[in-house]
Amino acid sequence: EAAALVDRGLASGEEGRLLAKRVRAVVARAAEDTLTHVAHALGPAPLAQDADHAKRVADLELYVRQHHAERDDASLGGALAEGARRRAADA
C-alpha cells in the first residue's frame, strides 16, 4: 500500500512523513518479532556456533535499534492526532 502511494505521487509533504513513520514502525515490529521467533525456535546454538548466523542477527538487531520504538510510536500517534484535529476543524 505504501509503495503504491509513493508511486502515484501521493506520499509527499506531511502525508509522506507520516507514511514513512508508519512503515518504519511496521518494519521494526516485524523484524523484532522475527528475531524473537527465530531465537525461540533455534535456541542459543546458532548464535554460539554459527558465526554467519550470529553476524546476521547482530546486524539486524543494530538496524532495529535505530528505530526508537516507544518514542517514535508516540511521535507518530501525536502527528496522527494533530492531523485528525486539523481535519475536524476544517470540516
Buried (B, 14 or more C-beta within 10 A) or exposed (E): EEEEBBEEEEBEEEEBEBBBBBBBBEEBBEBBEEBEEBEEEEEEEBBEEEEEBEEEBEEBEEEBEEBEEEEBBEEBEEBEEEEEEEEEEEE
